Amino acid sequence: MVHVKEATVITPSDQTPSSILSLSALDSQLFLRFTIEYLLIYPPVPDPNPLSDRLKSALSRALVPYFPFSGRVRDGSNSCLEVNCRGQGALFLEAVSDNITCLDFQKPPRHVTSWRKLLSLHVIDVLAGAPPLVVQLTWLRDGGAALAIGVNHCLSDGIGSAEFLNLFAELSKDDSLSQTRKHLWDRHLLNQSPPVNSLNHPEFNRVNDLCGFVNRFNSERLVPTSVVFERHELKNLTSRLSESSSSLKLTSFEVLSAHVWRSWVRSLNLPTNQIVKLLFSVNIRDRVKPSLPSGYYGNAFVVGCAQTTVKDLSEKGLGYATMLVKQAKERVGDDYVRSVVKAVSSSESRASPDSVGVLILSQWSRLGLEKLDFGFGKPVHIGSVCCDRYCLLLPVPERSDAVKVMVAVPLSAVDMYENLVMSPNA
């Protein structure tokens, strides 16, 4: 059980602009109106008493440069959202748990929502006036701490929210720290001119549901899974594929995401002609022209899409799947981004990814979350508050370049999935 002891609205520590800020077309996409929910677990500390006050003070200071996080999101003009910035504040919750310990996070949760109460305010609709930033500090039974941070995705992507968390952590450890990081709003930079050519976007195309895919994921119990790939395992996997296609340089992300996707699809026992997709974010900060300036913390990604049939994905092997992922990344350039902006801006189509046959994968392993020290030391577990059907690639504390793969899989497929994902040669 988790009991909330105190709820405090935290406002910026200094005067901030009172204004209405427009979000970009990419920020305003329908599928980004949810909260990124980070969960960091810290070991017991000798003297926990001053840490809550230090966190609240640091959050208040961090909200000065990141003042839109203390505003409220609302509908704007031209189908884009906007932020009403009046210093309304973020929410800080302090809670205690009488049964959860640090050891409980060494394995995946029993249920998708087992850790839900570690971020007690679950913002379902940010347009209803809820704060876009919620922080909860929960003291665990063994003296450890769970720090959950919810940032609404329409304000920031993973890279941007991680930059905010870095500042928040630095201020928690040193309240005299001068704020030298760059923090740029500048959302107009991604409201670009239309593309020269009309491009195809498979991530937005609808495919036929040949097997009740959506109903299955809505009705069948999803079981959280967690598998760690050590640095040498990733290196061996990547090297083996690179040798068979010596002219191509493959990344560990391309190989691992392809392997997880292939294992997931094969475990579900789908019809061989079902079209399946792997969707993942592609950082566009250096892919647009001109490049986005350092410190831009808005949504600066588009969705990469690898697509094929169940038959081809199963029979053509890991090399084939990896090439699909690589090609999906390489398609993304300046014109492609302009084309996406046009598609999601259209008041007629409001393009949004389909869910049929789709695995969505998000890479948190390169955000630096494992280094976040708020005065508790470094975290012993990094993940999401809820483990659901969205697959996360996570860092593993104290194990350099290892990656933890967490995803919830239908009960009927979980054993097969775990067997396949732990057997890369299968």
C-alpha positions as CSV (number, residue, x, y, z in Angstrom):
1,M,0.0,0.0,0.0
2,V,1.1,3.6,-0.7
3,H,-0.3,6.4,1.4
4,V,0.0,10.0,0.2
5,K,1.0,12.2,3.2
6,E,1.2,15.6,1.6
7,A,0.4,17.3,-1.7
8,T,2.0,20.6,-2.5
9,V,1.7,22.9,-5.5
10,I,5.2,24.1,-6.5
11,T,5.5,27.4,-8.3
12,P,8.6,28.9,-9.9
13,S,10.9,30.5,-7.3
14,D,11.3,33.7,-9.3
15,Q,9.1,35.7,-11.5
16,T,8.4,34.1,-14.9
17,P,6.8,35.4,-18.1
18,S,3.0,35.6,-18.1
19,S,2.2,34.5,-21.6
20,I,0.5,32.2,-24.0
21,L,3.0,29.9,-25.8
22,S,2.1,27.9,-28.9
23,L,3.1,24.3,-29.2
24,S,4.4,22.9,-32.6
25,A,2.4,20.6,-34.9
26,L,4.6,17.7,-33.7
27,D,3.9,18.6,-30.0
28,S,0.2,18.7,-30.7
29,Q,-0.2,15.2,-32.3
30,L,-3.1,13.3,-30.9
31,F,-1.0,10.3,-29.8
32,L,1.3,12.4,-27.7
33,R,-1.4,13.6,-25.3
34,F,-0.2,11.3,-22.5
35,T,2.3,11.5,-19.7
36,I,5.8,10.1,-19.8
37,E,6.1,8.5,-16.3
38,Y,9.7,8.0,-15.2
39,L,10.4,5.8,-12.1
40,L,13.7,6.0,-10.3
41,I,14.4,3.8,-7.3
42,Y,17.1,4.8,-4.8
43,P,18.7,2.8,-1.9
44,P,18.2,3.7,1.7
45,V,19.9,7.0,2.8
46,P,21.2,7.7,6.4
47,D,19.2,10.9,6.9
48,P,16.1,11.3,4.7
49,N,14.5,14.2,6.6
50,P,16.0,17.1,4.6
51,L,15.6,15.5,1.2
52,S,11.9,16.3,0.7
53,D,12.4,20.0,1.3
54,R,15.5,20.0,-0.9
55,L,13.5,18.4,-3.8
56,K,10.7,20.9,-3.5
57,S,13.2,23.8,-3.4
58,A,15.1,22.5,-6.4
59,L,11.8,21.9,-8.4
60,S,10.8,25.4,-7.7
61,R,14.1,26.7,-9.1
62,A,14.1,24.4,-12.1
63,L,10.6,25.8,-13.0
64,V,12.1,29.2,-13.6
65,P,13.8,28.3,-16.9
66,Y,11.3,25.6,-17.6
67,F,8.3,27.8,-16.7
68,P,6.0,26.2,-19.3
69,F,6.0,23.1,-17.1
70,S,4.2,25.0,-14.5
71,G,1.5,26.3,-17.0
72,R,-1.6,24.6,-18.3
73,V,-2.1,23.1,-21.7
74,R,-5.2,24.0,-23.7
75,D,-6.5,23.9,-27.3
76,G,-5.2,26.7,-29.4
77,S,-5.7,27.9,-33.0
78,N,-4.8,26.1,-36.2
79,S,-5.2,22.7,-34.6
80,C,-2.1,23.2,-32.4
81,L,-2.1,23.2,-28.6
82,E,-0.9,26.1,-26.5
83,V,0.4,26.6,-22.9
84,N,-1.2,29.2,-20.7
85,C,1.7,30.3,-18.6
86,R,0.6,32.0,-15.4
87,G,2.9,30.3,-12.9
88,Q,0.1,27.9,-11.9
89,G,2.6,25.4,-10.6
90,A,3.5,21.7,-10.7
91,L,2.3,19.1,-8.2
92,F,4.6,17.5,-5.6
93,L,3.4,14.5,-3.7
94,E,5.1,12.9,-0.7
95,A,4.0,9.4,0.2
96,V,5.0,6.3,2.2
97,S,4.7,2.6,1.4
98,D,4.3,-0.1,4.1
99,N,5.1,-3.0,1.9
100,I,7.4,-2.1,-1.1
101,T,11.2,-2.3,-0.8
102,C,14.1,-1.7,-3.2
103,L,14.3,-5.5,-3.8
104,D,10.9,-5.6,-5.4
105,F,12.3,-3.8,-8.4
106,Q,14.9,-6.5,-9.2
107,K,12.2,-8.3,-11.2
108,P,9.3,-7.1,-13.3
109,P,6.0,-6.2,-11.5
110,R,3.4,-9.0,-11.3
111,H,0.8,-6.8,-13.0
112,V,0.9,-3.9,-15.5
113,T,-0.3,-1.4,-12.8
114,S,1.4,-2.9,-9.7
115,W,3.4,0.3,-9.2
116,R,0.6,2.7,-10.3
117,K,0.4,4.3,-6.8
118,L,4.0,5.5,-7.0
119,L,2.6,8.3,-9.1
120,S,-0.8,8.7,-7.6
121,L,-2.0,11.4,-9.9
122,H,-2.4,9.8,-13.3
123,V,-3.1,12.6,-15.7
124,I,-5.4,11.1,-18.4
125,D,-6.4,14.4,-20.1
126,V,-3.9,17.3,-19.8
127,L,-6.5,19.5,-21.6
128,A,-8.8,19.2,-18.6
129,G,-6.7,21.6,-16.5
130,A,-4.3,19.1,-14.8
131,P,-0.7,20.1,-14.2
132,P,1.6,18.9,-17.0
133,L,4.3,18.0,-14.4
134,V,3.8,15.8,-11.4
135,V,6.5,14.6,-9.0
136,Q,6.0,12.0,-6.3
137,L,8.5,11.0,-3.6
138,T,7.6,7.7,-1.9
139,W,9.6,6.4,1.1
140,L,9.8,2.6,0.9
141,R,9.6,0.2,3.8
142,D,13.3,-0.5,3.8
143,G,14.3,3.2,3.9
144,G,14.8,3.5,0.1
145,A,13.0,6.0,-2.0
146,A,10.9,5.9,-5.2
147,L,11.0,9.1,-7.2
148,A,8.3,9.2,-10.0
149,I,8.2,12.1,-12.4
150,G,5.3,12.6,-14.9
151,V,5.9,15.0,-17.8
152,N,3.2,15.4,-20.3
153,H,4.5,14.3,-23.7
154,C,3.0,17.2,-25.6
155,L,5.4,19.6,-23.8
156,S,8.6,17.6,-24.3
157,D,10.2,14.5,-25.7
158,G,12.5,12.1,-23.9
159,I,15.6,14.0,-24.6
160,G,14.0,17.3,-23.5
161,S,12.5,15.9,-20.4
162,A,15.8,14.2,-19.5
163,E,17.5,17.6,-19.7
164,F,15.0,19.0,-17.3
165,L,15.6,16.1,-14.9
166,N,19.3,16.8,-15.1
167,L,18.8,20.4,-14.0
168,F,16.3,19.3,-11.3
169,A,18.9,16.8,-9.9
170,E,21.8,19.2,-10.0
171,L,19.8,21.8,-8.1
172,S,18.7,19.2,-5.5
173,K,22.3,18.5,-4.7
174,D,23.6,22.0,-4.8
175,D,21.1,24.8,-4.2
176,S,23.7,27.5,-4.9
177,L,24.3,26.2,-8.5
178,S,24.0,28.8,-11.2
179,Q,21.8,27.8,-14.1
180,T,24.1,27.7,-17.2
181,R,22.2,25.2,-19.3
182,K,20.4,26.4,-22.4
183,H,16.6,26.0,-22.4
184,L,14.9,26.9,-25.7
185,W,11.2,27.0,-26.4
186,D,11.3,28.1,-30.1
187,R,8.5,25.7,-31.2
188,H,8.0,27.7,-34.4
189,L,11.2,26.1,-35.7
190,L,9.3,22.9,-36.5
191,N,6.3,24.6,-38.1
192,Q,8.2,24.4,-41.4
193,S,7.3,25.1,-45.0
194,P,5.6,22.2,-46.9
195,P,7.8,19.5,-48.5
196,V,8.9,19.6,-52.1
197,N,7.7,16.1,-52.7
198,S,4.7,14.2,-51.3
199,L,6.1,11.2,-49.3
200,N,4.5,8.0,-48.1
201,H,4.2,7.5,-44.4
202,P,3.6,3.8,-43.5
203,E,3.4,4.7,-39.8
204,F,0.1,6.5,-40.5
205,N,-1.4,4.0,-42.9
206,R,-4.2,1.7,-41.7
207,V,-3.8,-2.1,-42.2
208,N,-6.4,-4.9,-42.0
209,D,-6.8,-6.6,-38.7
210,L,-6.9,-10.3,-39.7
211,C,-6.9,-11.7,-36.2
212,G,-8.7,-9.5,-33.7
213,F,-5.3,-8.0,-32.7
214,V,-6.7,-4.9,-31.0
215,N,-9.4,-6.9,-29.1
216,R,-6.8,-9.3,-27.9
217,F,-4.6,-6.6,-26.4
218,N,-7.6,-5.0,-24.8
219,S,-9.1,-8.1,-23.3
220,E,-6.3,-10.5,-22.5
221,R,-4.2,-10.1,-19.4
222,L,-0.8,-8.5,-20.2
223,V,2.2,-9.9,-18.3
224,P,5.2,-7.6,-17.7
225,T,8.5,-9.1,-18.8
226,S,12.1,-8.0,-18.2
227,V,15.2,-9.3,-20.0
228,V,18.7,-7.8,-19.7
229,F,21.2,-7.9,-22.6
230,E,24.8,-7.4,-21.4
231,R,27.3,-5.3,-23.3
232,H,29.1,-8.4,-24.7
233,E,25.9,-10.0,-25.8
234,L,24.9,-6.9,-27.8
235,K,28.4,-6.6,-29.3
236,N,28.4,-10.3,-30.4
237,L,24.9,-10.0,-31.9
238,T,25.8,-6.9,-33.8
239,S,29.2,-8.2,-34.9
240,R,27.7,-11.4,-36.2
241,L,25.2,-9.6,-38.4
242,S,27.8,-7.0,-39.5
243,E,30.1,-9.8,-40.8
244,S,27.3,-11.2,-43.0
245,S,26.7,-7.7,-44.5
246,S,30.2,-6.2,-44.3
247,S,29.4,-3.1,-46.4
248,L,26.9,-1.9,-43.8
249,K,27.5,-0.6,-40.3
250,L,24.8,-1.7,-37.9
251,T,24.1,-0.2,-34.5
252,S,23.2,-2.2,-31.4
253,F,19.8,-0.3,-31.4
254,E,19.0,-1.6,-34.9
255,V,19.9,-5.1,-34.1
256,L,18.3,-5.3,-30.6
257,S,15.1,-3.6,-31.6
258,A,14.8,-5.9,-34.6
259,H,15.4,-9.0,-32.4
260,V,12.8,-7.9,-29.8
261,W,10.2,-7.1,-32.5
262,R,10.8,-10.4,-34.3
263,S,10.5,-12.4,-31.0
264,W,7.3,-10.5,-30.1
265,V,5.7,-11.1,-33.4
266,R,6.6,-14.8,-33.5
267,S,5.3,-15.4,-30.0
268,L,1.8,-14.0,-30.8
269,N,1.0,-16.7,-33.4
270,L,-0.5,-14.3,-35.9
271,P,-1.7,-15.2,-39.4
272,T,1.2,-15.3,-41.8
273,N,-0.3,-12.6,-44.0
274,Q,-0.9,-10.1,-41.2
275,I,1.1,-6.9,-41.7
276,V,3.1,-6.0,-38.6
277,K,5.0,-2.8,-37.8
278,L,7.7,-1.7,-35.4
279,L,7.3,2.0,-34.5
280,F,10.1,3.9,-32.8
281,S,11.2,7.5,-32.4
282,V,13.9,9.1,-34.7
283,N,15.6,12.1,-33.2
284,I,15.5,14.9,-35.8
285,R,17.5,17.6,-34.1
286,D,20.4,17.1,-36.6
287,R,18.3,15.8,-39.5
288,V,16.4,19.0,-40.3
289,K,17.9,21.9,-42.1
290,P,19.1,24.0,-40.3
291,S,19.7,21.8,-37.3
292,L,17.7,22.6,-34.1
293,P,19.7,24.6,-31.6
294,S,21.1,23.1,-28.5
295,G,18.7,23.1,-25.6
296,Y,15.5,22.7,-27.7
297,Y,13.3,20.6,-25.4
298,G,10.1,20.2,-27.5
299,N,9.2,17.1,-29.4
300,A,11.9,16.8,-31.9
301,F,11.3,13.3,-33.3
302,V,9.2,11.6,-35.9
303,V,8.1,8.0,-35.9
304,G,10.2,5.5,-37.8
305,C,8.3,2.5,-39.2
306,A,9.6,-0.9,-40.1
307,Q,6.9,-2.9,-41.8
308,T,6.5,-6.4,-43.3
309,T,4.4,-9.5,-43.0
310,V,4.5,-12.1,-40.3
311,K,5.7,-14.7,-42.8
312,D,8.7,-12.6,-44.0
313,L,9.6,-11.5,-40.5
314,S,9.6,-15.0,-39.2
315,E,11.3,-16.7,-42.2
316,K,13.8,-14.2,-43.4
317,G,15.7,-13.9,-40.2
318,L,17.2,-11.3,-37.9
319,G,19.3,-9.7,-40.7
320,Y,16.2,-8.9,-42.7
321,A,14.4,-7.4,-39.7
322,T,17.5,-5.3,-38.9
323,M,17.7,-3.9,-42.4
324,L,14.0,-2.9,-42.2
325,V,14.8,-0.9,-39.0
326,K,17.9,0.6,-40.5
327,Q,16.0,1.7,-43.7
328,A,13.2,3.2,-41.6
329,K,15.8,5.4,-39.8
330,E,17.6,6.4,-43.0
331,R,14.4,7.6,-44.6
332,V,14.2,10.4,-42.2
333,G,15.6,13.6,-43.6
334,D,14.6,17.3,-43.8
335,D,11.9,16.7,-46.5
336,Y,10.5,13.7,-44.6
337,V,10.1,15.8,-41.5
338,R,8.3,18.5,-43.4
339,S,6.0,15.9,-44.9
340,V,5.2,14.5,-41.4
341,V,4.5,18.1,-40.1
342,K,2.1,18.6,-43.1
343,A,0.4,15.3,-42.4
344,V,-0.2,15.8,-38.7
345,S,-1.2,19.5,-39.2
346,S,-4.0,18.7,-41.7
347,S,-7.4,19.5,-40.1
348,E,-8.9,16.8,-42.4
349,S,-6.6,13.9,-41.7
350,R,-4.8,14.6,-38.4
351,A,-2.6,11.7,-39.2
352,S,-1.9,9.4,-36.2
353,P,-0.2,5.9,-36.0
354,D,-2.4,2.8,-36.3
355,S,-2.4,0.2,-33.5
356,V,-3.1,-3.0,-35.6
357,G,-0.1,-5.3,-35.6
358,V,2.1,-2.6,-34.0
359,L,4.9,-2.8,-31.4
360,I,5.9,0.6,-30.2
361,L,9.5,0.8,-28.9
362,S,11.1,3.6,-27.0
363,Q,14.8,4.0,-26.2
364,W,15.4,5.3,-22.7
365,S,18.8,3.7,-22.4
366,R,20.6,6.8,-23.9
367,L,18.9,9.5,-21.9
368,G,21.4,9.4,-18.9
369,L,18.7,8.5,-16.4
370,E,21.1,6.1,-14.6
371,K,23.2,9.2,-13.6
372,L,20.4,11.2,-11.9
373,D,21.4,11.9,-8.3
374,F,19.0,14.0,-6.4
375,G,20.9,13.6,-3.1
376,F,20.1,9.9,-2.7
377,G,23.0,8.6,-4.7
378,K,22.5,7.0,-8.1
379,P,19.4,4.9,-8.8
380,V,19.3,1.2,-8.5
381,H,16.4,0.8,-10.9
382,I,15.2,2.9,-13.8
383,G,11.9,2.3,-15.6
384,S,8.4,3.4,-16.1
385,V,5.7,3.6,-13.5
386,C,3.6,1.1,-15.5
387,C,4.9,-1.7,-17.6
388,D,2.6,-2.0,-20.5
389,R,2.5,-3.0,-24.2
390,Y,4.9,-0.2,-25.1
391,C,8.4,-1.7,-25.2
392,L,11.1,0.2,-23.3
393,L,14.9,-0.1,-23.7
394,L,16.3,0.9,-20.3
395,P,19.7,1.5,-18.8
396,V,21.0,-1.0,-16.2
397,P,22.7,0.7,-13.2
398,E,26.4,-0.2,-12.7
399,R,26.5,-2.3,-15.9
400,S,28.0,-0.2,-18.6
401,D,26.1,-0.4,-21.9
402,A,23.8,-3.2,-20.8
403,V,20.2,-2.8,-21.8
404,K,17.0,-4.0,-20.1
405,V,14.1,-4.7,-22.3
406,M,10.7,-4.3,-20.6
407,V,7.4,-5.0,-22.3
408,A,4.0,-6.5,-21.2
409,V,3.0,-9.4,-23.4
410,P,-0.4,-11.3,-23.6
411,L,-0.5,-14.2,-21.1
412,S,-0.9,-16.8,-23.9
413,A,2.3,-15.6,-25.6
414,V,4.6,-14.7,-22.6
415,D,6.4,-18.1,-22.3
416,M,7.2,-18.2,-26.1
417,Y,8.2,-14.6,-26.1
418,E,10.7,-15.0,-23.2
419,N,12.2,-18.1,-24.8
420,L,12.6,-16.4,-28.2
421,V,14.0,-13.1,-26.9
422,M,16.6,-14.9,-24.8
423,S,17.6,-17.1,-27.7
424,P,18.9,-14.6,-30.4
425,N,20.0,-17.5,-32.7
426,A,16.5,-19.0,-32.8
